[in-house]
Amino acid sequence: MVAVTYGVAPTADSKSAGKAKGVFTMMFEAIAASQMKRAEREIAHYKDLVAKVEDEPFGGW
């Protein structure tokens, strides 16, 4: 899940170097990208409710 969240590129080993992506892999990656976009939209929608660090002396919490 970290690779999906932070965009870490997986390393290719010698077995999978010449293989194309399977249908389920492509489907999973499309769903993960869709969920990431949805999460970014939600965060952007509510970003005005989150205090900025310089507004609060100790980070707002």
Secondary structure, DSSP 8 states (H G I E B T S, - for coil): -HHHHHT------TTTSS----HHHHHHHHHHHHHHHHHHHHHHHTGGGS--TTTSTTTT-
